[in-house]
Amino acid sequence: MFKLTSLNLNGIRSATTKGLEAWLVKTQPDCICVQEVKAQALDVQGRFEELAGLKGHFHFAQKKGYSGVGVYTRQEPSSVVVGYGSPAFDFEGRYVELRFDTLSRKRSIISCYFPSGSSGDERQLAKFRFLEEMYRHLEKIKSEREFILCGDINIAHQEIDLTNWKGNKKNSGFLPEERHWMTTLLNEGGLVDVFRHLHPTATDTAYTWWSNRGQAYAKNVGWRLDYHLATPALAAGARLASVYKDEKFSDHAPLTIDYDWTL
């Protein structure tokens, strides 16, 4: 089995002080995709280049304390792609792709952090532009290789993906345009929402993010914002999915899926 985890850290320094590395030692994932590293290269050097025996590869944001993604892996990739070629968004540190290529197959693990539009109309419009760009990018790489994109997508796709869906119809993360984008990506784009493939009706056990307001975590008033989006051939190997909530490393919870294949 290949164990792959995704987690929005809300700051790598914060998450590691809350026991993340000890959990990784215990659970032994083969790979973990992280988002919102909120650090620069100098912050990582000598401290977070490796976690629990996994080597990290990163895309840092230019702005200090903002965004940033990474992939920690046991196996050395054949190449690393930092950014997806976007003049508008690559400086924000939102995409890193590890390629594991052989003569007979091409596979990628991607960590991606989609923008949030919750701060206002300007950022929501930027989010829509990002979605357009990312759709085209994923279409392109799907034509060239198999991949799994892990990340904080900042979209709850269906009504069962958040507690208060009726009250959030006009809020970023559950807007009709965002949900339509996800539906199109899965239907016309041919990708698989792997967690939903394994758990098509799960509700409160599927949530991966909780607001810091109003005891949302304690009451499990949550959203499913974190995904594994895979090409069908890799998704077909998915066997077990789980959201870990026994410890709290961040305002997000780790989403782990075991796949019946090896890099």
Secondary structure as GFF3:
##gff-version 3
##sequence-region A 1 263
A	DSSP	beta_strand	2	8	.	.	.	ID=ss1
A	DSSP	alpha_helix	12	17	.	.	.	ID=ss2
A	DSSP	alpha_helix	20	27	.	.	.	ID=ss3
A	DSSP	beta_strand	31	35	.	.	.	ID=ss4
A	DSSP	alpha_helix	41	44	.	.	.	ID=ss5
A	DSSP	beta_strand	50	51	.	.	.	ID=ss6
A	DSSP	beta_strand	54	59	.	.	.	ID=ss7
A	DSSP	beta_strand	69	73	.	.	.	ID=ss8
A	DSSP	beta_strand	79	82	.	.	.	ID=ss9
A	DSSP	three_ten_helix	90	92	.	.	.	ID=ss10
A	DSSP	beta_strand	95	101	.	.	.	ID=ss11
A	DSSP	beta_strand	106	113	.	.	.	ID=ss12
A	DSSP	alpha_helix	121	142	.	.	.	ID=ss13
A	DSSP	beta_strand	146	152	.	.	.	ID=ss14
A	DSSP	three_ten_helix	159	161	.	.	.	ID=ss15
A	DSSP	three_ten_helix	166	168	.	.	.	ID=ss16
A	DSSP	alpha_helix	176	187	.	.	.	ID=ss17
A	DSSP	beta_strand	192	193	.	.	.	ID=ss18
A	DSSP	alpha_helix	194	198	.	.	.	ID=ss19
A	DSSP	three_ten_helix	204	206	.	.	.	ID=ss20
A	DSSP	beta_strand	209	210	.	.	.	ID=ss21
A	DSSP	alpha_helix	216	219	.	.	.	ID=ss22
A	DSSP	beta_strand	222	223	.	.	.	ID=ss23
A	DSSP	beta_strand	226	230	.	.	.	ID=ss24
A	DSSP	alpha_helix	232	235	.	.	.	ID=ss25
A	DSSP	beta_strand	238	243	.	.	.	ID=ss26
A	DSSP	beta_strand	255	259	.	.	.	ID=ss27
###
